[in-house]
């Protein structure tokens, strides 16, 4: 559960920054993928099973969209 909250929280500012970057630029790509090593490290060091990865992805995506919404430019 802690990793889910961290995945969401880390992706909030990244989603905010991503929304201001030009789509498919290097910055845009970095903002989307920057949290993956941290989330993977936390999952591996805490012994969380592989089956939980989809939940972490969902939390990260929700954080990205929420960060973009905070910026005020919601587009789905």
N, C-alpha and C positions, 0 to 999 in steps of 0.2 A: 504494500500500500504506500509506503514511503517513497519508493521509486516512482510510482505513478504521479505523486504530487510533485516530486522533483522534475520529472519529465515535462509536466505541464508548466511548472514555474519557470524552468530554464528556457522554454520555448516562447514564453510571453514576450520578453524583450526581443528575442530573435525574430518573432513574427512581426513585431512593430518595425524593426529595421528592414526586414524583407519587403514589407509593403512599400517602403520608400525607394527600394532598389529597382533598377530596370529589369524587367522580366527576362530570365535566362542569361543574365550577366553573371560574372564570376562572384560578385558580392551576393546576389540572389541565391546562387547555388550554395555558397558558404553558409549563409544564414539558415538555410533549410537543413543542412547536414552537420552543422557544428556541434550539436548536442549529442549526436549518435555515440561518439567514443565515451563520453561521460556516462550515458545511460547503460552502455554495454559493460563498462568497467564496474558500475554499481551492481548490475545484474550478476556478473560473474563472481565478484568478490563476496556477495551475499548468498551465493548458491541458489539463486532463483531459477526454476526450470525453464527450458526453452518454450514450453507451451504458453508462458505468460508474455512472450514478446508481442503478440498482437495487441494486448492491452497497453503496453508501453508506446506502441506506434499510435494508437488511438489518442492517448493522453498527449503525446507530442504534437499530433496534428491539431487537436483541439487548442493547445497552447499557441500554435502558429496562427490559427484562425482568430483566436481571441486577441492576440497581439495586433493582428492586422485590423481588427474591429476597433481596438482602442485608438489606432491611428486615424480612424474615421473613414476608411475607404474599403467598405465591405463589398467584395465581389466573389461570387461562388461560381 
